[in-house]
Amino acid sequence: MKIKLQVFTPSGRIFEREGDLVNFRTVEGAMGVLPRRAHIITHLAVSEVEVVNDGKRERIGVAGGFLYCDGERVVVLTVDAAER
Protein backbone atom coordinates (compact mmCIF):
# COMPACT_ATOMS: atom_id res chain seq x y z
CA MET A 1 0.00 0.00 0.00
CA LYS A 2 1.23 3.50 -0.86
CA ILE A 3 0.44 6.92 0.59
CA LYS A 4 -0.33 9.85 -1.72
CA LEU A 5 1.31 13.26 -1.21
CA GLN A 6 -0.41 16.34 -2.63
CA VAL A 7 0.97 19.90 -2.30
CA PHE A 8 -1.28 22.91 -2.87
CA THR A 9 -0.48 26.63 -3.06
CA PRO A 10 -3.09 29.41 -3.35
CA SER A 11 -2.89 28.98 -7.14
CA GLY A 12 -3.70 25.24 -7.05
CA ARG A 13 -2.10 21.79 -6.86
CA ILE A 14 1.56 21.87 -7.86
CA PHE A 15 2.82 18.43 -6.80
CA GLU A 16 1.38 14.92 -6.49
CA ARG A 17 3.23 11.63 -5.91
CA GLU A 18 2.67 8.27 -4.26
CA GLY A 19 5.22 6.73 -1.96
CA ASP A 20 6.04 4.41 0.90
CA LEU A 21 6.86 7.23 3.37
CA VAL A 22 6.41 11.01 3.64
CA ASN A 23 8.89 13.01 5.76
CA PHE A 24 8.41 16.63 6.84
CA ARG A 25 9.33 19.16 9.53
CA THR A 26 6.70 20.69 11.79
CA VAL A 27 7.26 23.73 13.97
CA GLU A 28 7.91 21.23 16.78
CA GLY A 29 10.30 18.88 14.95
CA ALA A 30 10.71 16.26 12.22
CA MET A 31 8.11 13.58 11.48
CA GLY A 32 7.45 10.84 8.99
CA VAL A 33 4.20 9.12 8.10
CA LEU A 34 3.47 5.71 6.63
CA PRO A 35 0.27 4.43 5.00
CA ARG A 36 -2.59 3.75 7.44
CA ARG A 37 -1.31 6.28 9.98
CA ALA A 38 -3.80 7.82 12.38
CA HIS A 39 -5.16 11.20 11.34
CA ILE A 40 -2.99 14.24 11.98
CA ILE A 41 -3.15 17.98 11.33
CA THR A 42 -0.01 19.98 12.00
CA HIS A 43 1.69 23.31 11.34
CA LEU A 44 4.66 23.00 8.96
CA ALA A 45 7.96 24.79 9.32
CA VAL A 46 9.69 26.39 6.34
CA SER A 47 11.49 23.29 5.06
CA GLU A 48 11.24 20.41 2.62
CA VAL A 49 8.61 17.70 2.33
CA GLU A 50 10.06 14.41 1.12
CA VAL A 51 8.30 11.42 -0.42
CA VAL A 52 10.20 8.11 -0.52
CA ASN A 53 9.09 5.56 -3.11
CA ASP A 54 10.96 2.28 -3.63
CA GLY A 55 14.10 3.87 -2.12
CA LYS A 56 13.98 6.95 -4.38
CA ARG A 57 13.57 10.31 -2.64
CA GLU A 58 11.84 13.34 -4.11
CA ARG A 59 11.69 16.65 -2.24
CA ILE A 60 9.69 19.83 -2.51
CA GLY A 61 10.44 22.99 -0.54
CA VAL A 62 7.52 24.61 1.26
CA ALA A 63 7.20 28.05 2.81
CA GLY A 64 5.43 26.78 5.91
CA GLY A 65 1.71 26.03 5.94
CA PHE A 66 -0.34 23.11 7.18
CA LEU A 67 -0.30 19.35 6.70
CA TYR A 68 -3.22 16.93 6.95
CA CYS A 69 -2.88 13.13 6.88
CA ASP A 70 -5.78 10.66 6.91
CA GLY A 71 -3.74 7.47 6.51
CA GLU A 72 -4.26 7.29 2.73
CA ARG A 73 -3.03 10.71 1.69
CA VAL A 74 -0.97 13.62 2.93
CA VAL A 75 -2.20 17.06 1.90
CA VAL A 76 0.09 20.08 2.28
CA LEU A 77 -1.44 23.56 2.13
CA THR A 78 1.28 26.16 1.85
CA VAL A 79 0.44 29.81 2.32
CA ASP A 80 2.96 31.40 -0.01
CA ALA A 81 4.91 29.09 -2.26
CA ALA A 82 6.48 25.74 -2.87
CA GLU A 83 9.28 24.72 -5.20
CA ARG A 84 11.06 21.61 -6.35
C-alpha positions, 0 to 999 in steps of 0.5 A: 500500500502507498500513501499519496502526497499532494501539495497545494499553493493558493494557485492550485495543486503543484505536486502529487506523488505516491510513496512508501513514506512522507517526511516533513518538519513541523514547527515542533520537529521532524516527522514521517508518516506511513500508509494507514497512519492515524489522522494528523493535522499539523503546522509545517515549518519552512522546510522540505517535504520528502516522499520516498518511493521504492528507495527513491527520494523526491523533495519539494520545498515549502514556505510553511503552511499546514499538513493533513494526513488521513492514513491514505493521503498527505495534503500540504497547504502552503500559504505562499509558495512551494518549489522543487 
